[in-house]
Amino acid sequence: MTEHEIEIQMEKALKKIPFEIRKIKFILFFLKFVKGIKSGLRL
C-alpha cells in the first residue's frame, strides 16, 4: 500500500465513524425506552 492509498483508507474510516456512533446511540436510546416501558408495565 502506498502512502496515498493509506490516506484514502483513513478518510473512508473517519467518514464511517460518526455513522457508527449514531447507530450505537440509537440502540442505547431504544434499549432505555424498552426498559422504561417494561418497568412501567410492572407497576
Biopython code that builds the backbone (N, CA, C, O; Angstrom):
import numpy as np
from Bio.PDB.StructureBuilder import StructureBuilder

atoms = [
    (1, "MET", "N", (0.836, -1.201, 0.000)),
    (1, "MET", "CA", (0.000, 0.000, 0.000)),
    (1, "MET", "C", (0.879, 1.262, 0.000)),
    (1, "MET", "O", (1.830, 1.381, 0.772)),
    (2, "THR", "N", (0.537, 2.166, -0.864)),
    (2, "THR", "CA", (1.285, 3.423, -0.900)),
    (2, "THR", "C", (0.728, 4.371, 0.170)),
    (2, "THR", "O", (-0.341, 4.131, 0.731)),
    (3, "GLU", "N", (1.470, 5.447, 0.441)),
    (3, "GLU", "CA", (1.007, 6.426, 1.430)),
    (3, "GLU", "C", (-0.347, 7.005, 1.024)),
    (3, "GLU", "O", (-1.223, 7.214, 1.863)),
    (4, "HIS", "N", (-0.503, 7.260, -0.278)),
    (4, "HIS", "CA", (-1.756, 7.834, -0.776)),
    (4, "HIS", "C", (-2.928, 6.889, -0.518)),
    (4, "HIS", "O", (-4.000, 7.332, -0.104)),
    (5, "GLU", "N", (-2.735, 5.600, -0.758)),
    (5, "GLU", "CA", (-3.803, 4.626, -0.511)),
    (5, "GLU", "C", (-4.181, 4.578, 0.969)),
    (5, "GLU", "O", (-5.355, 4.465, 1.324)),
    (6, "ILE", "N", (-3.162, 4.666, 1.820)),
    (6, "ILE", "CA", (-3.413, 4.645, 3.265)),
    (6, "ILE", "C", (-4.248, 5.860, 3.660)),
    (6, "ILE", "O", (-5.188, 5.739, 4.446)),
    (7, "GLU", "N", (-3.908, 7.040, 3.114)),
    (7, "GLU", "CA", (-4.676, 8.250, 3.410)),
    (7, "GLU", "C", (-6.134, 8.093, 2.996)),
    (7, "GLU", "O", (-7.035, 8.494, 3.733)),
    (8, "ILE", "N", (-6.370, 7.514, 1.828)),
    (8, "ILE", "CA", (-7.750, 7.304, 1.348)),
    (8, "ILE", "C", (-8.495, 6.380, 2.308)),
    (8, "ILE", "O", (-9.648, 6.643, 2.649)),
    (9, "GLN", "N", (-7.844, 5.295, 2.749)),
    (9, "GLN", "CA", (-8.475, 4.353, 3.677)),
    (9, "GLN", "C", (-8.818, 5.045, 4.996)),
    (9, "GLN", "O", (-9.883, 4.811, 5.566)),
    (10, "MET", "N", (-7.905, 5.903, 5.481)),
    (10, "MET", "CA", (-8.127, 6.624, 6.729)),
    (10, "MET", "C", (-9.343, 7.542, 6.596)),
    (10, "MET", "O", (-10.178, 7.603, 7.498)),
    (11, "GLU", "N", (-9.442, 8.251, 5.479)),
    (11, "GLU", "CA", (-10.575, 9.145, 5.250)),
    (11, "GLU", "C", (-11.881, 8.367, 5.224)),
    (11, "GLU", "O", (-12.878, 8.798, 5.803)),
    (12, "LYS", "N", (-11.876, 7.227, 4.557)),
    (12, "LYS", "CA", (-13.093, 6.393, 4.500)),
    (12, "LYS", "C", (-13.496, 5.963, 5.906)),
    (12, "LYS", "O", (-14.673, 6.007, 6.263)),
    (13, "ALA", "N", (-12.509, 5.546, 6.704)),
    (13, "ALA", "CA", (-12.785, 5.101, 8.073)),
    (13, "ALA", "C", (-13.354, 6.249, 8.902)),
    (13, "ALA", "O", (-14.300, 6.052, 9.665)),
    (14, "LEU", "N", (-12.785, 7.443, 8.756)),
    (14, "LEU", "CA", (-13.261, 8.596, 9.520)),
    (14, "LEU", "C", (-14.690, 8.970, 9.144)),
    (14, "LEU", "O", (-15.454, 9.421, 9.997)),
    (15, "LYS", "N", (-15.057, 8.791, 7.890)),
    (15, "LYS", "CA", (-16.428, 9.091, 7.460)),
    (15, "LYS", "C", (-17.411, 8.080, 8.039)),
    (15, "LYS", "O", (-18.567, 8.416, 8.298)),
    (16, "LYS", "N", (-16.963, 6.853, 8.241)),
    (16, "LYS", "CA", (-17.843, 5.817, 8.782)),
    (16, "LYS", "C", (-18.079, 5.977, 10.277)),
    (16, "LYS", "O", (-19.142, 5.612, 10.779)),
    (17, "ILE", "N", (-17.090, 6.524, 10.999)),
    (17, "ILE", "CA", (-17.159, 6.582, 12.456)),
    (17, "ILE", "C", (-18.411, 7.305, 12.970)),
    (17, "ILE", "O", (-19.115, 6.743, 13.810)),
    (18, "PRO", "N", (-18.724, 8.533, 12.503)),
    (18, "PRO", "CA", (-19.914, 9.212, 13.031)),
    (18, "PRO", "C", (-21.189, 8.395, 12.850)),
    (18, "PRO", "O", (-22.062, 8.411, 13.717)),
    (19, "PHE", "N", (-21.302, 7.684, 11.735)),
    (19, "PHE", "CA", (-22.481, 6.849, 11.487)),
    (19, "PHE", "C", (-22.549, 5.734, 12.527)),
    (19, "PHE", "O", (-23.621, 5.446, 13.059)),
    (20, "GLU", "N", (-21.399, 5.101, 12.821)),
    (20, "GLU", "CA", (-21.362, 4.023, 13.814)),
    (20, "GLU", "C", (-21.769, 4.551, 15.183)),
    (20, "GLU", "O", (-22.525, 3.902, 15.907)),
    (21, "ILE", "N", (-21.262, 5.741, 15.537)),
    (21, "ILE", "CA", (-21.577, 6.332, 16.835)),
    (21, "ILE", "C", (-23.076, 6.609, 16.931)),
    (21, "ILE", "O", (-23.699, 6.326, 17.955)),
    (22, "ARG", "N", (-23.650, 7.161, 15.869)),
    (22, "ARG", "CA", (-25.089, 7.448, 15.866)),
    (22, "ARG", "C", (-25.886, 6.167, 16.029)),
    (22, "ARG", "O", (-26.887, 6.132, 16.745)),
    (23, "LYS", "N", (-25.429, 5.104, 15.351)),
    (23, "LYS", "CA", (-26.124, 3.820, 15.426)),
    (23, "LYS", "C", (-26.108, 3.301, 16.870)),
    (23, "LYS", "O", (-27.125, 2.826, 17.375)),
    (24, "ILE", "N", (-24.948, 3.395, 17.527)),
    (24, "ILE", "CA", (-24.815, 2.916, 18.901)),
    (24, "ILE", "C", (-25.698, 3.745, 19.830)),
    (24, "ILE", "O", (-26.380, 3.189, 20.691)),
    (25, "LYS", "N", (-25.692, 5.075, 19.664)),
    (25, "LYS", "CA", (-26.532, 5.934, 20.499)),
    (25, "LYS", "C", (-28.002, 5.592, 20.313)),
    (25, "LYS", "O", (-28.764, 5.575, 21.280)),
    (26, "PHE", "N", (-28.403, 5.321, 19.079)),
    (26, "PHE", "CA", (-29.795, 4.979, 18.810)),
    (26, "PHE", "C", (-30.169, 3.675, 19.511)),
    (26, "PHE", "O", (-31.241, 3.569, 20.106)),
    (27, "ILE", "N", (-29.277, 2.679, 19.438)),
    (27, "ILE", "CA", (-29.545, 1.380, 20.080)),
    (27, "ILE", "C", (-29.668, 1.561, 21.585)),
    (27, "ILE", "O", (-30.573, 0.999, 22.203)),
    (28, "LEU", "N", (-28.756, 2.349, 22.191)),
    (28, "LEU", "CA", (-28.813, 2.575, 23.635)),
    (28, "LEU", "C", (-30.110, 3.285, 24.019)),
    (28, "LEU", "O", (-30.747, 2.932, 25.012)),
    (29, "PHE", "N", (-30.498, 4.289, 23.226)),
    (29, "PHE", "CA", (-31.738, 5.015, 23.488)),
    (29, "PHE", "C", (-32.925, 4.054, 23.410)),
    (29, "PHE", "O", (-33.823, 4.093, 24.251)),
    (30, "PHE", "N", (-32.919, 3.192, 22.389)),
    (30, "PHE", "CA", (-34.002, 2.239, 22.180)),
    (30, "PHE", "C", (-34.104, 1.273, 23.359)),
    (30, "PHE", "O", (-35.200, 0.979, 23.835)),
    (31, "LEU", "N", (-32.938, 0.773, 23.833)),
    (31, "LEU", "CA", (-32.941, -0.158, 24.966)),
    (31, "LEU", "C", (-33.484, 0.515, 26.224)),
    (31, "LEU", "O", (-34.249, -0.095, 26.970)),
    (32, "LYS", "N", (-33.091, 1.776, 26.468)),
    (32, "LYS", "CA", (-33.608, 2.510, 27.634)),
    (32, "LYS", "C", (-35.117, 2.664, 27.520)),
    (32, "LYS", "O", (-35.843, 2.499, 28.500)),
    (33, "PHE", "N", (-35.584, 2.981, 26.314)),
    (33, "PHE", "CA", (-37.006, 3.172, 26.059)),
    (33, "PHE", "C", (-37.772, 1.884, 26.373)),
    (33, "PHE", "O", (-38.804, 1.919, 27.043)),
    (34, "VAL", "N", (-37.265, 0.750, 25.888)),
    (34, "VAL", "CA", (-37.930, -0.542, 26.110)),
    (34, "VAL", "C", (-37.928, -0.892, 27.600)),
    (34, "VAL", "O", (-38.934, -1.367, 28.126)),
    (35, "LYS", "N", (-36.792, -0.657, 28.286)),
    (35, "LYS", "CA", (-36.730, -0.939, 29.728)),
    (35, "LYS", "C", (-37.741, -0.068, 30.472)),
    (35, "LYS", "O", (-38.390, -0.530, 31.410)),
    (36, "GLY", "N", (-37.872, 1.186, 30.053)),
    (36, "GLY", "CA", (-38.825, 2.101, 30.684)),
    (36, "GLY", "C", (-40.245, 1.595, 30.553)),
    (36, "GLY", "O", (-41.023, 1.664, 31.504)),
    (37, "ILE", "N", (-40.591, 1.085, 29.374)),
    (37, "ILE", "CA", (-41.929, 0.547, 29.145)),
    (37, "ILE", "C", (-42.161, -0.681, 30.027)),
    (37, "ILE", "O", (-43.213, -0.818, 30.651)),
    (38, "LYS", "N", (-41.163, -1.575, 30.071)),
    (38, "LYS", "CA", (-41.301, -2.802, 30.861)),
    (38, "LYS", "C", (-41.475, -2.492, 32.337)),
    (38, "LYS", "O", (-42.340, -3.072, 32.993)),
    (39, "SER", "N", (-40.654, -1.575, 32.873)),
    (39, "SER", "CA", (-40.772, -1.237, 34.300)),
    (39, "SER", "C", (-42.091, -0.523, 34.552)),
    (39, "SER", "O", (-42.667, -0.667, 35.630)),
    (40, "GLY", "N", (-42.580, 0.240, 33.589)),
    (40, "GLY", "CA", (-43.862, 0.910, 33.719)),
    (40, "GLY", "C", (-45.016, -0.073, 33.769)),
    (40, "GLY", "O", (-45.988, 0.146, 34.492)),
    (41, "LEU", "N", (-44.921, -1.153, 33.007)),
    (41, "LEU", "CA", (-45.993, -2.147, 32.967)),
    (41, "LEU", "C", (-46.060, -2.936, 34.265)),
    (41, "LEU", "O", (-47.147, -3.361, 34.658)),
    (42, "ARG", "N", (-44.935, -3.148, 34.948)),
    (42, "ARG", "CA", (-44.925, -3.928, 36.173)),
    (42, "ARG", "C", (-45.628, -3.192, 37.305)),
    (42, "ARG", "O", (-46.154, -3.833, 38.215)),
    (43, "LEU", "N", (-45.652, -1.860, 37.270)),
    (43, "LEU", "CA", (-46.193, -1.098, 38.404)),
    (43, "LEU", "C", (-47.702, -1.124, 38.479)),
    (43, "LEU", "O", (-48.286, -0.526, 39.383)),
]
sb = StructureBuilder()
sb.init_structure("model")
sb.init_model(0)
sb.init_chain("A")
sb.init_seg("    ")
for serial, (resi, resn, name, xyz) in enumerate(atoms, 1):
    if name == "N":
        sb.init_residue(resn, " ", resi, " ")
    sb.init_atom(name, np.array(xyz, "f"), 0.0, 1.0, " ", f" {name:<3s}", serial, name[0])
structure = sb.get_structure()
